[in-house]
Amino acid sequence: MIVTRFPPSPTGYLHVGGLRTALYNYLLARQQKGRFILRIEDTDRARYVEGAVENIIETLNWASIDHDEGPDIGGPNGPYTQSERLKIYKEKVQFLVEQGEAYHCFCTAERLTEMRERQQAHKEAPKYDRHCLRLAAEEVAKKLNAGEPSVIRHKVPGGKKVSWKDLVRDEVSFDSDLIDDQVLMKSDGYPTYHLANVIDDHSMEVTHVIRGEEWLSSTPKHILLYEAFGWEIPQFAHLPLLLNKDRSKLSKRQGDVAADDYRKKGYLPEALINFIALLGWHPGGDETQEIFSMEELIEKFSLEKVHKGGAVFDLEKLDWINWQWRRRKFDELPGEYEDKLLNLVENEIPANWRDDAELLKRCLKTVAEKVIKEPSTTVENLSFYFKEKVTIDAQLIANEKMKVDLPLAKNSLEKAFEALSAAPESSFDDEEALKTLLLELVEKLGIKNGQLLWPMRVALTGEQFSPGVFELLWALGKERSLERLKSAAESL
């Protein structure tokens, strides 16, 4: 059975890169009918952030990435929080010491600093010089009995090529002579990341370690630890970095990186998951599909299709995917189009706007894409329809680009008022009829389209940006439209 895991550190809220790692692990486990484990790696006590664990679990639940084992639900191989597994790590690292695969190191911080400075001066790679490995067993025992602080280091075998077939990067190899005798157990009794990670993955029966590219250089250390313990080595897959548009590494300085930031901004979980799934992966071949449900991702995902190169975090694409998902969810709602719109923004609409249900439905229809995309903008997009009086800004209605000055604007509004007054009420139920009527008026007046339609837009809304004039007339109806046109003309 395939077993994957997501082991975040609670040193902050869940990063979008972490969410992608969790997603890829989840997709593989679900596709292969395996198990997906959530494990909290909290051994870095100095950087522990209160509330981070709760945020991680809450964000994963929001994104529908559910785990089979974890700190909140338990499981057969717990505990699932590293600070609760200290006894296990101590037992395992003691086994390595007894087998000659690890040793106690009593070097002070001062000695290690001097050693590194000396190596730097001789242009040598910074690496522990194994001073304490040469201590006699009796001397080690004496120091330990005296309570002298120590760490435990891995005795890395020399002259060895550490290789593995990465499921994303293919063949990878490192020279063990370049690998330091890493610290496995700190003097405070807490394990380092490397030791705890390997022990936990083995004891939790993890078969596939899927993680970010930044852990690539740690993998030979982990493989050597697996070999030191005599354990089966899992398969590894290292995912490409997430990049800003300038191809620098995605960072807080250049925008939001916490998944929670996007949740708070109103992005749909389906959209964010869809988007991050495509950051480094695509089905390939002739596949042009961009919108994937979780079920489709589970069906189509494969590590073989994950790219090696960095993936650009493109906010414009996220916005587009979010719009596609909002549209899809809107289309799936029951009922007629206008009723669905009304239901979607029910909680956003002020009570006094509900007096005329027909007006409200029409107005909503003219800004449908905007409110479907983001329902919280409903009032912002509709407010001009419900003004008691539209205030006309002379500087706005006079438009040099459209070749509209105030006298022309006043004349255009007066002529539009006359033409629309004479039109039957039924014309205002037909945008095409309104378009025909007004374009005939443009021709009759011998002016450009914009020289009539621009003053009308400003007169009907008081705004620079709005739906088109024909939509506005249809939504407002004859009486309100004429009132606004007349009032604007008189104010000029």
N, C-alpha and C positions, 0 to 999 in steps of 0.2 A: 504493500500500500504506500502511495506517495504521501509524505507528510511535509508540509511547509510551515514556516513560522514568520511572524513579524515581531521583532524585539526592540521596540523604541525605548529610548532613554528619556525619563521625565525631567529633562533639563529645559523644557519649554513646551509650547503648544505644538501640535502636530504640523510639520512642514509639508508642503504639497509634494515634495520629493519623497517624504516618508509615506504619504498617502498612496503615491504611485507604487512604491515598493510593497506596501500592504496589498494593494489591488492585484498586482501580478502574482504574488504568492497565493492569494485567495482564488484567482481565476484558475491557476494550474491545479490547485487542490480540488476545487469543485468539478472541473472538467474531468479529472481522473478518478473521481469518487473517493478522494483521499481525505486527510484531516488538515485543518488550518488552525495553528496555535497562536495565541497572543501571549507574549512574555514581556514582562517589564524589567529592563536592565537598569537598576537604580544603584549600582555600586559606586557611582561618582556622587558621593554625598554632598560635596562642596557646591555642586551645581544643581542640586535637586530643587525643583520649582513646585511649590505647594499648588495643588489643583491640576497639575499637568496630567497625572494619570487619569483623572476623571474626564479631562478634556479629550484625551486620546480615545478613550472608550466611547465617549459621547459622539465624537466626530466619526469614528468608524461605524457606529450604529446609524448615524444620520446618512452615511454614504452606502448603507446596506451591505457593508463588509462584515459579515457575522463570523465569529470564530467558534470552533468546536471545543476548545480548551482555553482557559485563561484565568487570571486572578479573580475575576468577578463571577465566574461560573464553575471553577474548579476543573478537575479531570484526573485521569489515572496517574499522571506523571508530575504532579505538583510538588511543592508550591511553584507558582508561576511568576513570583516576584523574587529577584535575585537576592535581595537583602534578607529573605527568609530561608535562603539555601546555604548559608555560610558554613554550616557543619559539613555539608556534602563536599564543598570546595576544599575544606581543610583536610578531609579524609583522602580525597583524590590527589591533592598536591603532595601529601605525605607519602603516598604510594610512589609518586615519581621520584621523590628524594631517596626512598629506600631502594628503588631500582637503579639509582645512579643517573637518572634522566634529568634531575634538577638538584640544586644545591642552595644552601643558605649564603647570603651575602650581607656582610656587616659594614660595608663601606659607608662612610659618612657623606653627606651632601658636599662637604668641602673637598674631600678626596676625589669624588666623581667630577667636580668642576675642574680641579687641577688636571685630572686625567684628560678631560675633553680639550682643555686649552693646550695641553702638550701635543695631543693628536693633531689639533688644528695647526699648530706651529710647524709640524712635520708633514702637513698636508695629507694626513691619514684619515680614513673614514671614521667618524665617531662611533665607537663600539666599546662595550665593556671589556676590560683587559683580563678578566678571569682571575683577578688577584685572590678572591676568596675561594675559588675552586681548588687552589693549591694548598689550602689550609688542611692540616691533619684532622682526622675524625675526632681525636681527643680534644683538639683546640676548639673545634666547632661545638662540641658538647659542653665544654667549659664556658664558652661565651653564652650559649643558650641558657645554661643553668644559672649564670650570673644575671640573666635578664637583659642582656645586651640586645638592643633593637636590631632586627634583621628583616630582609626581604628574601623571597625565594625566587631564584632565577632558573630559567630553562637552560639546560646544557645542550645547546644547539649542535648537532653533529656537523663536522666540517667536511669539505670536499665532496659535497653531495649536490646533485641537481634535483631540485624540487619541481615537478611538472604535474600538470593536470589539464584535462580537456574541458575548458570552460564552455558552458552551453550557449554563451553569447559570443565569446571572443576566441573560441577554438583553442588551439594549443598555446599554453602559457608556461614559462619555466623561469625559475630563479636559482641563482647560485647560493647555496647555504652558507658559504664563507662570507657573504655580504649581510647575513642576518645576525642581528645582535642577540646576546643571551638575555632575552626579554624578561622583565619582572613578571612573575605569575601571581605571587601573593605579596601584598603590601605589608608594611610593618604594623598597620592597624588591624590586620586580620581580614581585610577585605581583598577579594581577588581582583586582578586586573580584567579588563574587557576580554582579552584573549583567552585566559583560562576559563572564566565563567561561560563564555560563549561556546567553547568546544564541549565542556562538560554538559551544559544544558542541552545542546543540540543532540548529543549522543543519548543522554538519559531520556529525552523526550522523543527519541526515535525519528528525528528529522532526516529525511532522505534528500531534500533539495534546499540548498542555501541560496536564496535569491536576494541580492542586496546591491547597493550602489557601487559604482566604479571606484569610489574613494577607498573601499575596503579591499581592493585588488592586491595591494602590497602586503596586507595582513594575511592573505590566504596561505602563503608558504609557511608562515608561523603556525597557522592552525593545522595544516596538513602534518607538519612535524610533531605537533602535540598529539594528533590522532595516532600517529605511528608510535610515539612514545608510550601511549596508553595501550596500544595493541587493538585499537578500535577500527571498525569499518569507516572509510572516509565517504562523506556524502558528496553529491554532485553540486557543483558551484555554477552560478550564473551572475555575472556582474553587469548591472544596468548602466546605460550611458548617463552622463551628467545632464542636469537641466540647466539651460543657458538663457541669459537675457538676449534681447534682439541683437545687441552688439557682440554676442557670442562670449561674453564674460559669464562666469559662474553665477547662477541665480542667487541673489542675496537680498537681504532686508533693505539695504540702502537703495535699491532700484525699484522697490515696489513690495506689494504684499507677498509674503511667502507662507504664512500660516493658513492651513486649509480653512480654519475658522473665520478668517478675514473674508473669504469668498462666501461662506455661509451667511455671515452677517450682512453682506451686501445684496443678498437676495438671489444668488445663483442657485439654480436647482441642483440637488445632489446628482440626479441623472446626468446633467450637463457637465458638471465638474468631473465625474467619473469617466464619462465619454471622452472628455478633453484630455485628461491625464493618461488614459489608456493609449491615446495616439501619440503621446510624448515618448517616442522611441520604438513604437510598434505599429504595424499595419498588416492586414492579411496578405497584402502583396498580390502579385499576378495581375489579372485584369480587374481586380476589385477596386471600385471607385467609391464604395460606400463610406460615408463619414459619420453617420448617426447610428450608434449602436446601443441597444438596451443591454442591461447586465446579462440577460440570458444569451444574447447574441455574442457578447464578449466571451462568455464562458465557452460557448460552442466553437468560436473561431480562434481563440488565443493560442499562441505557441511561442516558446522561447526561441525557436529557430528563426522567427520573423522579427525578433528584437534587433534593432540597429546597434552598431558599435559606436557610431558618431554621436556627439552631443545633440540633445533635442531642445529646440528653441521654444520658450514659453511665450506664445503669441496671444496677448490679451484679446486682440481683435477676433481671433479664431474662437476663443472661449466665448466671447459675446455672441458670435454667430451661432455656435452650437447651443448656447443657452436659449437663444431665440427659437431655434428649431425645436427644442424640447418644450418650450412654452407653447408653441403653436400646436405641437403634437398633443400635448395634454389638454389644450383647449378644445381641439377637434374631437377628442374622446369624451368630452362632457356631454351629458344627455340634453336634449331640448333644441329649440330653434336658435339660430345664430345670435339674434339680439338678446334673447333670454339668457344665453350662456355668458354673453358679455356682462350683462347686468349682475348675474350671479358671481362672476369672477371678481368684480370690484365692489360687491355689496357693502363691505365694511369700510370702504374708502369714501363713499358718497355722503355729503352733508344732507341732513334731513330736509332742508328747504328745496333741494334740487329734485326731490321725489314727487313734488306736487303735480308735475306734468310728465307722466310716464312715457308718453310718445316722444316728447321732445328729448328726454334723457336718452332713450334708446337710439334715436337718430344721431344725437351728438356723439354718443359713445362709438357708433359705427364709423364716424369720420376719423376717429383717433384709435381705431381698434388695434392696429399693430403696436402702437406705443404702449397701450395699457395691457395688452396681452404679454408684451415683452417685460413690462414692469408695472404691475397693478398699483404700486405705491405712488406712481406719478399721475394717477387719475385726476386729482384735483388740479394739479399744475397744468395738465393738458386740456381740461374742460372749462376752467374758470371763466374764460372770456365769454362763453355762451350764456352764462348766468349773471352777468353784470347788469345792474339796473340801468346804468348809463355808461356808454363807451366814450372815454375821453380821447380826443384826437390830438395827436402830436403833429403839429404843422411841419416840423423838421423830418418826421418819418414819412408823412404822406407825399411830401415833395421829394422826388427821387430822380437824381441826375442821371443815373444809369438808364432808367426807364423813360427819361426825357419827360418827366412829369413835374410841372410847377404848380403853384397854388391855384391860379385861375383855371388851368386845364383840369386840375383835380376837381374843382368845384363844378365845372361844366359837365365833366364826365359823370359825377354823382347825380346831378340833376337830371341828365338824360337817362341814366340807368333807372332812376326813380320813376320817371314818366313811363318808360317802356315796361317795367315790371308791374307798375300799377295797372296798366291796361291788360296785362296777361291774366288768363284765367287761373283760379286757385289751383286747379289740377296741374298746372305747369310746374308748381313747386314740389310735386311728387315725382318729377321726372328730370333727372340731371341732364339728360341729352337734350330735352326741350329747352331747358334754361341755357345750355351751351349754344344751341342754334340761335336763340333769341338774342343773346348778348354779342355773338360774333357777327350777326347781321347788323347790330347797332354799331359795332366797331367800323364795319365797312361803310355804313351810312355817314358816320362822323368823319371818315377819312383819317383815322388815327391807327396806331399800332395796338395790338392786343393788350400789352402791358399798360398802356396809357389809360385804359378803362379798368382793367382787372386789378391793377395795383391799388388805385384809390379805393376801389370797392372792398378789397381785402382789409385795408386799414380801417375803413369805415365800419365794417361788420365786426371786427375783432379788437381794434386798437393795438394790434400786435404786429411785429415784423414777420413772425413765423406762425403759420397756421395751415389747416387744410385748404384746398383750392376753393375758389369763389363759388363754383357750381355746387360743391359739397356743402359749403357754408349756407347758401341760400336754401338748399334742400333740407338741411338740418334745422335751421331757424324758422322756416316757413314764411309765408308771404307777409303777415302782419309785422312780425319782429324785424324781418329784413328791411321792409320799407321804413319802419320807424328809425332804424339805425342809419340808413342811407340819407334820409331827410335831415336828421339831427346833425350828421357829419357835414353835409352840404351847407347847412345854415351856420355852422361854426367857423367856416372858412371865409 
